[in-house]
Amino acid sequence: MNYKSQHKTIFKSSILLAFFFCLFYNVSFSQQITSSIDSTKIKIGEQITLRIQVEADTTDLVVFPEGQTFSPLEMIESYKVDTTKKDATYKLIKKYGLTQFDSGSYIIPKQKVLIGDKTFFTDSLKVLVNNIAIDTTKQGLYDIKPLIEVEKSASDWWKTLLLILVIIGIVGGLIYWFIWRRKPLTKEEKIALLPPYERAKLALKQLDESHYLEHSELKEYYSELTFIIRKYLDEKVYDRALESTTDELINRLNLLKDGNQIDISKEDIKNLDSILKRADLVKFAKSAPDIELAKLDRKTIDLEIDHVKEALPEPTEEEKLLNEQYKEEQARKKNRKKKIITGVAILGLLVAIFVGFGLKYGFTNIKDTLIGHDSKELLEGDWVRSEYGIPPIEISTPKVLKRENLPIPEDIKSQIQTTTFVYGTIQDNFHISLSTTTFPKQKEGEEEKIDPINIAKESITKLEEAGITDIFVKQEKFATPNGAEGLKTYGTLKIPVSNSDNYKEAHYALLQFISDNSEVLQQIMVIWPMDDTYADSISERIINSIELKKAAQ
């Protein structure tokens, strides 16, 4: 009896010890992860905050739930992880904004959290969603308004184009009107185009039509008369006739006559000398000759203009050619001036358009549109949405991915099947690779062969073997729009530039999905340049478009 009593006591002690061990084990891990909500009762559409707290070693990788895993509640915001360090452990707090638009009692399901190579689950939490009370005595009720057809709003690109065309039309019209248009000649311009002889005759006629003699304005009359003959002589005989004194001009005419350069008579020179000196007396000595004498001097000047014209030798062919060349040169100068003004106006218009659109759309965007940018052309080009591999991965890409046969070691070639599709290379500006690997079926009792974290490490190692350095690694849970869950490994790296010692910085994202039976591994790798907003948009669009389908579909 003593032996049996002692045996029962030992058995009870062992069970009690095991119970306390299990209790301690559960308590220790229950303290490692906790969850709570800020309110258990909300109104329809009101937000509550779910708080998940994890304590883990600094070396452990912690993956929080992402995507719509809180159904029947809807996640409307995922906040950044708040991290604090205490001794050799990290205290991580992840918050989620949740809501529900139907009244009732709901349960937030347990959420899976990965800590290192272990999986933990949070507690399920109950939330009551109440209707919003409406006082119908104060709030009027109205029938539902009928549907109204509206025209589909079109892009306003045509407005921008129309504005540009209007501006160009206005500026072009102004340039034509003020620069290139053949303006009607003024009276003075028409007179300036006449030959010197006809211009002198016309000037005498205009002098006759003046009222200088009627008002005894002899000074003005003789000033005009002498200017006419001096101007004619200046253009046809002596190019300094306008600025010479009377004696200098008469001496010059005598020299030209003596040198047989002009066939003018001594009588003509004497008449000119007499009239010019009389004009000097009128202008400077206030002399007042008779009106009839003034009229006679006018007739004498008219005759002398005819005599000078007759005395001038006919221009030689060389002189005619030089005269034509002079006129052509003047026309070329005029056209060149017009072209310069037009060019400056067009350049100013282009600068104004560039500045205007730059202020509205951004100068970098306008510059890349005009000059061209590889990433911008990819982003704005015609994208392709297609399925690759079996089970199919549906994805949108700027270009079609091309199938590529990668070498497989002979010892495992018969055990796995791999299909790979790529766009570009790692050295290119943008790189996309998509692969589906099928493993042999697992036997019952075998441990899971595919570990996404280990495979991600192997992929990073292969990148390092390819010469890529400074690989910064971050990991988190990822969910596709159709609910497929996987692991996202992302960060930055440096790619060696071919035939150079330089490196270019880039972003990367590696997405991994494993089928439920752990037989298929699907991977998508995207690498794009750093500090390229267009490439950032491309990568985001690609990643957000990924959908996994079952082979039966």
C-alpha positions in Angstrom: 0.0 0.0 0.0 2.8 2.4 0.7 4.4 1.6 -2.7 1.1 2.2 -4.4 0.5 5.5 -2.5 4.0 6.7 -3.3 3.5 5.8 -7.0 0.2 7.8 -7.1 1.9 10.8 -5.5 4.7 10.8 -8.1 2.2 10.4 -11.0 0.1 13.3 -9.6 3.2 15.5 -9.2 4.3 14.8 -12.8 0.9 15.8 -14.1 0.9 18.9 -12.0 4.4 19.8 -13.2 3.4 19.2 -16.8 0.4 21.4 -16.3 2.5 24.3 -14.8 5.0 23.9 -17.7 2.2 24.2 -20.3 0.7 27.1 -18.4 4.1 28.8 -18.3 4.7 28.1 -22.0 1.3 29.6 -23.0 1.7 32.6 -20.7 5.2 33.3 -22.0 4.0 33.3 -25.6 0.7 35.0 -24.8 2.8 37.8 -23.5 4.7 37.9 -26.8 1.7 39.0 -28.9 -1.4 40.9 -27.8 -4.3 42.6 -29.6 -6.9 45.1 -28.6 -9.5 47.6 -30.1 -10.2 51.1 -28.9 -14.0 50.5 -28.8 -16.3 47.5 -28.9 -19.3 49.6 -30.0 -19.4 51.8 -33.1 -22.0 53.4 -35.4 -22.3 52.5 -39.0 -19.3 53.7 -41.0 -17.4 54.8 -37.8 -13.7 53.8 -37.6 -12.2 51.7 -34.9 -8.5 51.0 -34.4 -7.1 47.5 -34.0 -3.8 47.4 -32.2 -1.4 44.4 -32.4 1.6 44.4 -30.1 4.6 42.1 -30.6 7.7 41.6 -28.5 10.5 39.8 -30.4 14.2 39.5 -30.5 16.1 42.0 -32.6 17.2 39.2 -35.0 13.6 37.9 -35.6 11.7 38.9 -38.8 8.1 39.9 -37.9 5.5 39.9 -40.6 2.1 41.5 -39.8 -1.1 40.7 -41.6 -1.9 42.8 -44.7 -4.8 43.2 -47.1 -8.4 42.5 -46.4 -7.9 39.8 -43.8 -10.2 41.3 -41.2 -13.5 40.4 -42.9 -16.4 40.9 -42.1 -14.9 44.2 -41.1 -13.2 46.3 -43.8 -9.7 47.7 -43.5 -9.6 51.3 -44.6 -6.1 52.2 -43.4 -2.9 50.4 -42.4 -0.6 52.5 -40.2 3.2 52.3 -40.1 4.8 50.0 -37.5 5.8 51.8 -34.3 9.1 50.3 -33.0 10.8 50.7 -29.6 13.9 48.8 -28.4 14.3 47.5 -24.9 17.5 45.6 -24.1 17.7 42.7 -26.7 14.1 42.9 -27.8 11.9 45.0 -30.0 8.5 46.1 -29.1 6.5 46.5 -32.3 3.0 48.0 -32.5 0.9 47.8 -35.7 -2.4 49.6 -36.0 -5.2 49.2 -38.5 -8.3 51.3 -39.2 -11.4 49.2 -39.5 -15.1 49.9 -40.2 -18.4 48.3 -41.2 -21.3 49.7 -43.1 -24.0 47.3 -42.0 -25.4 47.1 -38.4 -25.0 43.9 -36.4 -22.6 42.0 -34.2 -19.3 41.1 -35.8 -16.2 39.1 -34.9 -12.7 40.3 -35.9 -11.1 36.9 -36.8 -7.8 35.8 -35.5 -4.9 37.4 -37.3 -1.8 35.5 -38.3 1.6 37.0 -37.3 4.9 35.5 -38.3 7.8 35.9 -35.8 10.9 34.3 -37.2 10.0 30.8 -38.3 7.0 30.5 -36.0 3.4 31.4 -36.5 1.2 33.1 -33.9 -2.5 34.2 -33.9 -4.1 37.1 -32.1 -7.3 36.8 -30.1 -10.7 37.2 -32.0 -12.5 40.4 -30.9 -16.2 41.2 -30.9 -17.6 44.5 -32.3 -21.2 45.7 -32.2 -22.2 48.0 -35.0 -25.3 50.1 -34.2 -27.7 51.9 -36.5 -27.8 55.7 -36.5 -31.0 56.8 -34.8 -33.0 59.3 -37.0 -35.8 61.4 -35.6 -38.3 61.3 -38.5 -40.4 64.1 -36.8 -37.5 66.5 -37.5 -35.9 64.9 -40.6 -38.0 65.0 -43.7 -38.3 61.9 -45.9 -38.1 62.2 -49.7 -38.5 59.9 -52.6 -35.4 58.5 -54.3 -34.5 60.8 -57.2 -34.6 59.3 -60.6 -31.5 58.5 -62.7 -30.4 61.3 -64.9 -28.4 60.6 -68.0 -25.2 62.7 -68.4 -22.7 62.8 -71.2 -19.4 61.2 -70.5 -16.8 63.8 -69.7 -14.1 63.7 -72.3 -10.5 64.6 -71.9 -9.8 68.3 -72.1 -6.6 67.8 -74.3 -8.4 69.5 -77.2 -8.9 72.7 -75.1 -5.1 72.9 -74.5 -4.5 72.3 -78.2 -7.0 74.9 -79.2 -5.4 77.4 -76.8 -2.0 76.8 -78.3 -3.4 77.2 -81.8 -5.1 80.4 -80.9 -2.0 81.9 -79.3 0.1 80.8 -82.4 -2.5 82.3 -84.7 -2.5 85.7 -82.8 1.3 85.9 -82.7 1.6 84.9 -86.3 -1.0 87.5 -87.4 0.9 90.2 -85.5 4.2 89.2 -87.0 2.7 89.2 -90.5 0.9 92.5 -90.0 3.8 94.5 -88.6 6.8 92.8 -90.2 6.0 90.9 -93.4 3.0 92.6 -94.8 3.6 94.9 -97.8 2.4 98.1 -96.3 1.1 100.8 -98.7 3.7 103.4 -99.3 3.3 106.9 -97.8 3.6 110.0 -99.9 7.2 110.6 -98.6 8.2 107.0 -99.3 6.8 107.2 -102.9 8.8 110.4 -103.5 11.9 108.8 -102.1 11.7 106.0 -104.6 11.6 108.4 -107.6 14.9 109.1 -109.6 16.8 112.2 -108.5 15.7 114.2 -111.6 12.0 113.5 -111.2 12.2 114.1 -107.4 13.8 117.5 -108.0 11.1 118.4 -110.6 8.4 117.3 -108.2 9.9 119.4 -105.4 9.9 122.5 -107.6 6.2 121.9 -108.4 5.5 121.6 -104.6 7.4 124.8 -104.1 5.1 126.5 -106.6 2.1 125.3 -104.7 3.4 126.8 -101.4 2.4 130.3 -100.2 5.8 131.6 -99.4 5.8 134.3 -102.0 2.2 135.3 -101.2 3.3 136.0 -97.6 6.7 137.4 -98.6 8.5 134.6 -96.8 11.5 134.9 -99.0 13.9 133.2 -96.5 11.9 130.0 -96.5 11.4 130.2 -100.3 15.1 130.5 -101.1 16.0 127.9 -98.5 13.7 125.4 -100.2 14.9 126.4 -103.7 18.6 126.1 -103.0 18.0 122.8 -101.1 16.4 121.3 -104.3 19.4 122.1 -106.5 21.9 121.2 -103.9 20.2 117.8 -103.2 20.1 117.1 -107.0 23.8 117.9 -107.3 24.6 115.9 -104.2 23.1 112.8 -105.7 24.3 113.2 -109.3 27.4 115.3 -109.4 29.2 116.0 -106.0 28.3 113.9 -102.9 29.2 116.8 -100.6 27.1 119.5 -102.2 24.6 119.7 -99.3 27.3 120.5 -96.7 29.6 122.7 -98.9 29.5 126.5 -98.9 28.5 128.3 -102.1 32.1 129.0 -103.1 33.2 125.4 -102.3 30.4 124.0 -104.5 31.1 126.4 -107.4 34.8 125.6 -107.3 34.0 121.9 -107.3 31.8 122.3 -110.4 34.5 124.2 -112.2 37.1 121.5 -111.4 34.7 118.8 -112.7 34.2 120.8 -115.9 37.9 121.4 -116.4 38.5 117.7 -115.8 35.9 116.8 -118.4 33.9 114.8 -115.8 30.8 116.9 -116.4 29.8 118.7 -119.6 28.3 121.8 -118.1 28.7 125.3 -119.5 30.3 128.2 -117.8 27.0 130.1 -118.2 25.2 127.4 -116.2 27.8 127.5 -113.4 27.6 131.3 -113.3 23.8 131.2 -113.0 24.0 128.7 -110.1 26.6 130.9 -108.4 24.4 134.0 -108.7 21.3 132.3 -107.3 23.1 130.6 -104.5 24.8 133.8 -103.4 21.5 135.7 -103.5 20.0 133.0 -101.4 22.8 133.4 -98.9 22.1 137.1 -98.6 18.4 136.4 -98.1 19.0 133.8 -95.4 21.9 135.4 -93.5 21.9 139.1 -94.4 18.1 139.6 -94.4 18.2 140.8 -98.0 14.8 141.1 -99.7 14.9 140.8 -103.5 11.8 141.5 -105.6 9.2 138.8 -105.8 9.5 138.6 -109.6 13.2 138.1 -109.2 12.5 135.2 -106.9 10.2 133.7 -109.5 12.8 134.1 -112.2 15.4 132.3 -110.0 13.0 129.4 -109.7 12.7 129.1 -113.5 16.5 129.4 -113.8 17.0 126.5 -111.3 14.4 124.4 -113.3 16.5 125.0 -116.5 19.8 124.3 -114.7 18.5 120.9 -113.5 17.7 120.0 -117.1 21.1 121.2 -118.2 22.9 119.2 -115.5 20.9 116.1 -116.5 21.9 116.6 -120.1 25.5 117.2 -119.1 25.8 114.0 -117.1 27.4 111.1 -118.9 25.3 107.9 -119.4 26.0 105.3 -116.6 28.3 102.5 -117.7 27.3 98.8 -117.4 29.5 98.4 -114.4 27.8 101.4 -112.7 24.4 99.9 -113.5 25.5 96.5 -112.1 26.9 98.2 -108.9 23.6 100.0 -108.5 21.6 96.7 -108.8 23.9 95.0 -106.4 23.4 97.9 -103.9 19.7 97.6 -104.2 19.8 93.8 -103.7 22.0 94.2 -100.7 19.6 96.7 -99.2 16.7 94.3 -99.8 18.7 91.4 -98.2 19.5 93.5 -95.2 15.8 94.4 -94.9 14.8 90.7 -95.1 17.5 89.7 -92.7 16.1 92.2 -90.2 12.6 90.8 -90.7 13.8 87.2 -90.1 15.7 88.2 -86.9 12.6 89.9 -85.5 10.4 86.9 -86.5 12.8 84.5 -84.9 13.0 86.4 -81.7 9.2 86.6 -81.6 8.8 82.8 -82.2 11.4 82.0 -79.6 9.7 84.3 -77.1 6.4 82.5 -77.9 7.9 79.1 -77.4 9.5 80.2 -74.1 6.2 81.6 -72.9 4.4 78.3 -73.8 7.1 76.2 -72.1 6.9 78.3 -68.9 3.1 78.3 -68.9 2.8 74.5 -69.3 5.7 74.0 -66.9 3.9 75.9 -64.2 0.8 73.9 -64.8 2.2 70.4 -65.4 5.7 70.6 -64.1 8.9 71.6 -66.0 10.4 68.1 -65.7 7.3 66.5 -67.2 7.3 69.0 -70.1 11.0 68.5 -70.7 10.7 64.7 -70.7 7.8 65.0 -73.1 9.7 67.2 -75.6 13.1 65.5 -75.3 11.9 62.0 -74.6 12.3 59.7 -71.6 12.5 55.9 -71.7 10.5 55.3 -68.5 7.9 57.9 -69.4 7.4 56.3 -72.8 6.9 52.9 -71.1 4.4 54.3 -68.6 2.3 56.1 -71.3 2.6 53.4 -73.9 0.1 50.6 -74.7 0.3 48.1 -71.8 -0.3 44.4 -72.2 -2.3 42.3 -69.8 -1.7 38.6 -70.1 -1.3 35.3 -68.3 2.0 33.5 -67.9 2.8 30.0 -66.7 0.6 27.2 -65.2 -1.0 27.9 -62.8 -1.4 31.2 -64.6 -0.2 34.5 -63.2 -2.2 37.4 -64.7 -0.2 40.6 -64.9 -0.1 44.0 -66.7 3.2 45.0 -68.1 4.4 47.8 -70.5 5.7 45.2 -73.0 5.0 41.4 -73.5 7.2 39.2 -71.4 9.3 36.8 -73.5 9.8 33.2 -72.5 13.4 32.3 -71.5 14.8 28.8 -70.9 17.0 28.9 -67.9 19.6 26.1 -67.3 18.5 23.6 -64.6 21.1 21.3 -62.9 20.9 17.7 -64.2 20.4 16.2 -60.8 17.1 18.0 -60.2 16.0 18.5 -63.8 13.7 15.5 -63.7 12.1 16.5 -60.4 11.0 20.1 -61.1 9.6 22.1 -63.9 10.3 25.8 -64.4 8.9 28.3 -66.8 10.4 31.8 -66.9 9.3 35.0 -68.7 11.3 38.2 -68.7 11.5 41.7 -70.1 14.9 43.4 -70.3 18.0 42.5 -68.3 19.2 43.6 -64.9 21.6 46.0 -66.7 18.7 47.6 -68.6 16.6 50.6 -67.4 13.8 48.3 -66.3 13.7 44.6 -65.6 10.8 42.2 -65.0 11.1 38.4 -64.5 8.3 36.0 -63.8 8.8 32.3 -63.0 6.6 29.3 -62.0 8.3 26.3 -60.5 6.5 23.0 -59.9 7.9 20.6 -57.3 7.1 16.9 -56.9 4.1 16.0 -54.7 4.9 15.6 -51.1 4.3 12.4 -49.4 2.2 12.2 -46.3 4.1 13.0 -43.2 6.8 15.0 -45.0 7.6 18.4 -43.8 6.9 21.4 -46.0 9.7 21.8 -48.5 9.1 25.3 -49.7 10.0 28.1 -47.3 9.5 31.6 -48.9 11.9 33.3 -46.5 14.7 30.9 -47.4 14.0 31.1 -51.1 14.1 34.9 -50.8 17.5 34.6 -49.2 18.7 32.4 -52.0 17.5 34.9 -54.6 19.3 37.7 -52.8 22.5 35.5 -52.7 22.2 34.9 -56.5 22.0 38.7 -57.0 25.1 39.1 -55.0 26.9 36.4 -57.1 25.9 38.4 -60.2 27.9 41.4 -58.8 25.1 43.4 -57.3 26.1 45.0 -54.0 24.6 46.9 -51.1 21.3 45.0 -51.1 19.0 46.4 -48.5 16.3 43.9 -47.5 12.8 44.5 -46.1 10.0 41.9 -46.0 6.3 42.0 -45.4 3.1 40.1 -46.1 1.5 40.8 -49.5 -2.0 40.1 -50.8 -3.1 40.4 -54.5 -6.5 42.0 -55.4 -8.1 38.5 -55.8 -6.9 37.5 -52.3 -3.8 35.4 -52.9 -1.3 35.8 -50.1 2.5 35.8 -50.4 5.7 37.3 -49.2 7.1 40.6 -50.5 10.9 41.2 -50.3 11.9 44.6 -51.3 14.5 47.3 -50.9 17.4 48.9 -52.7 20.6 47.7 -54.4 23.5 48.8 -56.6 24.0 47.3 -60.1 27.5 47.4 -61.7 27.6 49.4 -65.0 29.0 47.4 -67.9 32.6 48.2 -68.9 32.9 50.6 -66.0 33.7 50.7 -62.3 30.6 52.7 -61.5 27.3 51.4 -60.0 23.8 52.6 -60.5 21.3 52.6 -57.7 17.9 50.8 -58.1 14.8 49.6 -56.3 13.7 46.0 -56.4 10.7 44.0 -55.3 10.5 40.2 -55.1 7.0 38.7 -54.7 6.6 35.0 -53.8 3.5 32.9 -53.7 3.2 29.2 -52.7 0.2 27.0 -53.6 -1.8 25.5 -50.8 -0.3 22.0 -51.3 3.2 23.5 -51.4 3.9 22.1 -54.9 4.1 25.3 -56.9 6.3 28.4 -56.3 5.5 31.5 -58.2 7.9 34.5 -58.2 7.8 38.0 -59.7 10.9 40.2 -59.7 10.8 43.8 -60.6 13.9 46.1 -60.7 13.7 49.8 -61.6 16.1 52.8 -61.3 16.1 55.0 -58.3 15.0 58.7 -58.5 12.8 58.0 -61.4 9.1 58.9 -60.7 7.9 57.3 -64.0 9.7 54.0 -63.1 8.1 54.2 -59.6 4.7 54.5 -61.2 5.4 51.6 -63.6 6.5 49.3 -60.8 3.5 50.2 -58.6 1.1 49.6 -61.5 2.7 46.2 -62.3 2.7 45.0 -58.7 -0.9 46.1 -58.1 -2.1 44.3 -61.2 -0.8 40.8 -60.2 -3.5 38.2 -59.8 -3.0 34.5 -59.3 -5.4 32.0 -60.8 -5.9 28.3 -60.3 -4.9 26.0 -63.1 -8.6 24.9 -63.6 -9.5 28.5 -64.4 
